Amino acid sequence: MPIPSPAASPIRRLTPRDLAACADLSENRGWPREEHKWALLLAAGTGYGIDDPDGSLVAACVVTGYGPHQRPELAAIGMVLVAERHARQGVGRRLMRHVIEEMGPVPLTLHATVYGRPLYEELGFKVTGQAEMVRGVFAPDGSEAGVFTRPATAEDLAPVLRLDEEVFGTDRTHMIARLPAFADQLRVAEENGRIIGYAAAWPNMATHVVGPLIARDTKTAKALVSSLAARTDRPLRTDIDVRHEGLLSWLKERGLASAGFNAVMTHKIPELPGDWTRRFAPLTVAAG
């Protein structure tokens, strides 16, 4: 009896019970296991997967929708992975086509590596921006001076959500409300009793990832990063919109080095909604 091909296997929804299988797939492709991030994405988004007849996961991705639950205004695609032994056999293309069809008219976005970009372009995605990943041990320089930052409290959630929706361009309450439990730090910048920025630092393997990073201006963004860095002994990692040249230069002066670039791509919209001038870094490139 012939062994079924993964290319013809059904595409199913993933659940939090698939966490270990997703982490195994990451490891198979030489990525870190990133179980903490997978757990967030599988809880807040919708995972799609294809199983191997041997019971392992052949391919996976996660789609995180934003806006009204039944009528998302934007969806981010991330963690698109195909097992090494099934690479270049059309499995990833089939999975992506399925996701695009499932989402219908909903605009889509993703961060693409140089390896994934040709497939996404073939599927109709356009490059609309770029993010640079930087990481390293942060050396403070007093940039926190002049901007008041403090740990976020439960009372800050409502104003943070209002600010985030204004800057991001659509509601992502179901993701941001998980930050207090997901992140090791969540801090706000405040002026005259008004929140003018916020940022989180969450654990990812040996680093702390800074994201989201939402701030009124570069000075506020620097203060938030400095305040997060002062409270961890781990190296920092973050993905900065390359249009924020001032923040990128400052981060490199403070000890973080470039670790690569991702193309920001969109489908069905010419550019991302919201105010990019105040959106410095995503929560994660896998979820926007």
N, C-alpha and C positions, 0 to 999 in steps of 0.2 A: 504494500500500500504506500503510495507516494507521501512524503512528508510535506505538510502544508507550508507554503511560502509566507513569510511575514508580510510580503508585499500584498498578499490577499487576505491576511488576517483582519478581523474586525477592529475598528477603532473604538475604544471604550473610554468612559469617563474615569479619571483617577480620583482617588479619595485619600484622606490622611493615612489610611491603612497601607497605601503604596509608598510611604515615605522611604523605607529601607530600599525598595526596588529602584526608586528614583535616585537615591544616593549611590547605589551600586552602578547605575548607568552613568552618572557623573564620573565616578572613579574609572569606569571602563574607558572613557574618552580622555583620561588624563586630567580631569578637573578635580578640584577638591570635592569632598562629599557634600559639604554645605547643608547638612541636615537641618540646621536652624532656619536657614532661608527657605528650603523646600517646605518645611512645616508651615511657615507663614503663607507661602504662595498657594499651597494646596488647601489651606483653610479659607483664605480670602478670595482666591480665584477659582477657575475651572481648569482642571488638568485633563489632558487627553493622552492616551497611550495606546501602543500596539504591543501585544504579547508575542513572545517566541513560543513555538510549540513546546519548548523545554520548560516553560513556566517563567522565564525571566522577561524583563522588559526590553523590547527591541528599540522603541522610540517613545519620546515623551515631549510635551510642551505644556505650558501653563498660560492661560488667558485671564487677565484681570480686567474686568469691566468697571467703568466709572460713570457716575450719573445715576439716574433712576434705575432701580433694580431690574425692572422688566423692559426698560428702554434705554440701554446704555448709550451715552453720548460719545464715548471713546473706549477703546480696549487696547491693552498692552499685551504683546506676545513675548514670552521669555522662556528660557531654559529649553530651547529647542535642541534635542539631542537624539542621535541615532547610534546604536551600538556599533563598535568598530567593525565587527564581522559582517554587518549589513550595510556599511557605508557605501555610497555611490551606486545604490541599487534602486533608487527612486522612492525609498521609504519616507524620507524626510519631505520630499515634494508632495507625496500623497497625504501625509499628515497635515501639512500647511494648507493644501487645497481644501481639505476637510474643514479646517478651522475657519478659513475665509468664507466658505459656503455657510457654515453654521452661524457666523456673525452677520451674514446678510449685509444690510446697508450701513452697519456700524463702522465708523472710521477706525483704522487700526494704526498702531505704532509699534516699533521695536528698535532695539539697538543691535546692529549687525557687525560681526567681525569681517575681516577681509575674505574669510573662507565662506561665510554664509551669504554675503552680499549678492553674488551672482544669482543664486536661487531666488532670493527675495525680489530682485529686479525682474527676473523672469515671470514672477507671480504678480507684478504690477506695483510693487513698492518703489517709492522714489526717495532719494537721499535729500533730506531737508535740514540737516545739521550734523554736528559732530561733537563727541564728548571725549575728553582725554582722561584716562585713568592715571592718577598719581598715588604713590605710596611711599612710606618711609617713617623714620622716627622724627617727630615734630620738635623743632627747637623754638621755644617761645621768644618773642621780641617785644612784649608789652602792648600788642595790638588790641588787647581787651580794654585798655584804658580809654575812657570816654564813652563807652557803651556799656550800659548796665545789663548783665545777663544773670539768670538765676535758674534753679531747677523748676521745671514745669510742675504745676499742681493740678488736682482734679478740676479746680475752678477755671483753669486755663483752656480746657478742652474746647469749649464752645468758641471762644475767640480764635484759637488756633485753627479750628475747622473753617471758620469764616475766612480767615486770611488765606488758608491753603486753597480754598475753592476759588477765591479771587485771583490768586497767582497761577494756580494750575489750570484753571479754566473750566473745571467741572468738579462735581462733588466726589470725594473719595473717603467719606467718613468711615466706611467699613475697613479701610486700610489704616488710616491715620489713628483711629481709635484703638488699634492694636499696638501702637508704638510703646505705650507705657509698659506693657508686658514683654514686648519683643526686644526693645532696646535696653542697653545697660544705662544709658543716659538720655534724657530728653530735656533740653534747655530752651528757654525763651529769651529774647532780647526785648527790653521794655524801655519806653520813653514816656514820661508823664502819665504813667499808669496804662499806657496803650502798648500792646504787643506789636513789635515792628519786624519780628523775625523769629524763627524757631529752627532747631536742628536736633538730630538724634545721632547717637553713636551706638551701633549694634555689633555684636560679636560675630566674626566670620573667620573660623579657623584661628590663626595666630594674630589677626589684626582686628582693629575696630573700624568698621565702615562708617564714614560720616555721610548721612543721608536720611531723610531729605534735608536739604539746606535751602531754606527760604529766608530771604532777608531784604530789607528796604534798599540797601546799597552795599557796595563792596566793604566799606568800613564795618558795617554790622555783620556781614558774613565772616570777616576776619575775626571779629570778637567772639562769635559763636564757635568757630573752629578752635580758637585759642582756649576758650573755656572748656570745651570738650577734651582737648588734648591735655590740659592741666590735670585732669582727673582720671587718666589712664596711663599705664606703663606699657601698653601695646603700641606697635606701629599703627599709623593711620592709613586708610585707603579711601579714596573718593573718586567720583567721576564728574568732572566739571565741564559744563558747556564751554566750548573753546572761545565763545564770544566774550567770556569773562576773563579777558587777558590779564587784568590787574590781579585778580585773585590767583590765577594759575602761576603767574610770575612770583608772587609772594609765597605761595606754598612751596615752590621749588627753592626759593631762598631760605625757607625754614626747614629744609631737609628732605622734602618729598621729591621723588624722581618720577619721570614719566615711565609708565608701564604699558603704554599702548593706547590706541584710539579705537573707538567704535563709531560707525556711521549711524546717525539717527534717521530712521526711515518712516515714512507714513504711506497709508493706503486709503484712498478715497478723500483725502484732505490735502491741501497744498502745504500746510504747516500745522504745528501743534497749536492748540488754543492757549489762552492765558497770557501772562506777562513774563516773557523770558528774562527781562532785565532784573526780576526779583527771584527767578528760579535758577539757583546756582548748581544744584546737584540733585539727582533723583533719589528716592528711597533706595532703589536698586535698579540697575539697568534691565532687570528681568520684569519689572513692574511699572516703570516710568516714575 
